[in-house]
Amino acid sequence: MSRSAALYRSWQTAVVFLTAAAVVWAFSTHSASFAGQALFFAFIVMAASFFRIEAADASVGFEAPVVFGAIIIFHSAAAGMIAAALGTWFYAVYSGAKNRSFQLEPFAAGAQLALAYSMVALLYTRAVAFGAPVISKVSGYVLLLVGYLVFQLLFVSLKRWFEGDSGPLDFRRVVMAQGRTLILGSPLVGIEVLLFEQWGIAGFALGTIPLFLIAFAVRGENRSQQQNADLVRQNRELSILTESSTQILSAEGDQETLRRLMTLLTRLAKLQACAVVTWETNPDIPGTVYRFGDCLPTDQDILKWVDSAGFSQSAPSRAFVFHADMRRFPLSSAHAIQVLIGIQTQEVIYGILIFETEDLSILKTGSLNLLTLLVNQTALSLQDQLLRREMREKTELLEKQASTMSMINKLSNELIGSFEIDEALTRIAEAIRSSLGFEVVVFALYDEKRDEYVRRAHVGLDEVWEEVKTRKVSAKAVEAFFNPEFRLLNSYFVPHTSLRPSDHDFVVVPEETGILMPDEWHENDMLMVPLAANEKQIGYLSVRSPHDGKVPSTDQVQTLEVFANLAVNSVQSAHQYGQIKRLTTLDVLTAAFNHRYFQDMLGKEIHRHARNGHEFALAMIDIDNFKRINDSFGHPVGDDILKGLVEELMTNARDSDIVSRYGGEEFAIIFPEATSVAAREAVNRLRELVEKREFPQPAINRTLRITISVGVAVFPRDGVNSADLIARADAALYWAKKHGKNQVAMASEVLADGQMAL
């Protein structure tokens, strides 16, 4: 029990004991004749109590003409107090016995009524003498009426204060309800007094007959009004019930469904405040709060209270009603009625409804039943929408999976016979973005010689790709991602809280983060799939920025791994094709490209560089005095020298450079995207490395050294076709050998006849 409720109960108890003591005192200080007549008036008051109309603050009783008559006749406050107190108490005892439940409330109400009558009677007896003229008694009667209304308003206000009702009291309604009865009963008081003077108690009893007729008529009218009000309410409820099936069940989305529910509930009972909390099927996702009316608590306060009450596990299936300060979690400052009910079906609890209203009609059984029905319809609507969403999502997922598999099959067929690795990986990356919805997809392949990963293909990085692809990633840095704690199937989901990109691409750094939903993708999250062949890692696939903003599901990761396997197959096929092609294009002795391959690649480079407008260089190389080596030490030693030279050239040339055997001891190197200056520096570096290299020959127990002469022609300055470039490079080579050997000559500096340009 709250403090205010306990205080009010103490007040009621005190009023009852005080009134009882006053009644006992009155009986003990008056004659037996007075006591008998007072008891007679008390029984008439009890009879009038049967016609009392209860209406909260504006309750209406018909005992006033009887009590006022007793006060005027006896000119005594004791007579009025005894009649009012005992009459109402007799009725309270009768009602309690009938209902088999005795409450303090009716006795306290009767005691307050008796106190009000006794106090106005004291004012009357002090203001009007016992034998005063009629006009004085009429004036005194007006004092009785006004005093009675004042004390009634005082006791009503006192009761509301004890109950903690801070809402304004409708004085006009109280005065109108009480005043109407007092005005109708006022002529009867005069009749009762006159008949009592003529025939005593019998005359007074005869004078109360019109009072009971009026009470009966007024009560009948009130019942008729109440029945009409009930009929209007029932029609309104029927209309709400009829509309609910179309309004609620046809709504789309939780918010629209709850908005329509509020519209119907507001028609059922005027809304003061309302809060609805709904939950997702995922328990890790916090509830959503919907607020209506003058809802004072914050969303966090509402969620905290609902969580502490455990409603997500067990919510009330029927409406629980709480009055005023008995509310479990007040939403408004008004003296409202709170209704609490779970929004649930037999299978799932979808949420909880906390509804507050000052409309007493909500307490009607029919209204509560209708509210429960509306909430149940809302639960069914939410369940139906959930099932439809799940069905739609599953259908979309199946369609997407079918489309993805169709795309994979089509892509697999298209990649057959495609041996360009970068092109194949780019097509697979585009398919991943199209089917799985990742905005950024990157393929990187492992370079075993340098122990690093090289980015080879992408989608989503167009603006920065030229810069990104030049940045190598060490194998050690990538291994940090492939940690067992991040493993998801055969892939690795790296959350932003553990890893994030740094300026140098990969570094393990913890990161502070805001509140995210459990399945929400953070901009620094990463999903990586190792590319493995024959239990050996050949690269990785990295994806970011999913279009739906969600962490990929297991099904999506499985599909991503299918694409990764497709990429592995493409890389393997390209490598196998490259090996086979290389075997058909290599020189048998030296492992350099053969003459035919050289001619093909020279033509392609001329075509490519003519299209992009860039320069490239052709170097023709010849071993100085090679014939002397063959003649002096034999051809096996010469062959070993040729193989050693090619090894030196291929080891120190760029990956993009094409080293070929042109014929005999003459070799050619194509330097793509190389200017005249760059070509001179590259060739000179190779010449110096060859000059420093030793060629051990165990067969002759000697270590040999060689030098080379080089002639360089640059496209398009020295020629725009294969023949011209080869001729100019040969001319430069001839000049280098003729003028001292072991040097580099640029075609642009040598005339066509082998003379040095001035």
Buried (B, 14 or more C-beta within 10 A) or exposed (E): EEEBBEEBBEBBBEBBEEBBEBBEEBBEEBEEEBBEBBBBBBBBBBBBBBBBBEBEBBBBBBBBBBBBBBBBBBBBBBBBBBBBBBBBBBBBBEBBEEEEEEEEEBBBBBBBBBBBBBBBBBBBBEBBEEEBEEEEBEBBBEBBBEBBBEBBBEBBBEBBBBBBBEEEBBEEEBBEBBEEBBEBBBEBBBBBBEBBEEEEBEBBBBBBEBBBEBBEEBBEEBEEEEEEEEEEBBEBBEEBBEBBEEBBBEBEEBEBBBBBBBBBBBBBBEBBBBBBBBBBEEEEEBBBBBBBBBBEBEBEEBBEBBEEBEBBEEBEBEBEBBEBBBBEBBBBEBBBBBBBBBBBBEEEBBBBBBBBBBBEBBBBEBBBBBBBBBBBBBBBBBBEBBEEEEEEEEEEEEEBBEEBEEBBEEBEEEBEEBBEBBBBBBBBBBBBBEBBBBEBBBBBBBBEEEEBBBBBBBBBBEEEBEEEBEEBBBBEBBEBBBEEEBEBEBBBBBBBBBBBEEEEBBEEEEEEEEEBBEBEBBEBBBBBBBBBBEEEBBBBBBBBBBEEEEBBEEEBBBBBBBBBBBBBBBBBBBBEBEEEEEEEBBBEEBBBBBBEBBBEBBEEBBEEBEEEEBBBBBBBBBBBEBEEBBEEBEEEBBEBBBBBBBBBBBEBBEEEBBBBBBEEBBBBBBBBBBBBEBBBEBBBEBBEEBEEBEBEBEEEEEEBEBBBBBBBBBBBBBBEBBEBBBBBBBBBBBBBBEEEBBBBBBBBBBEEEBEEEE
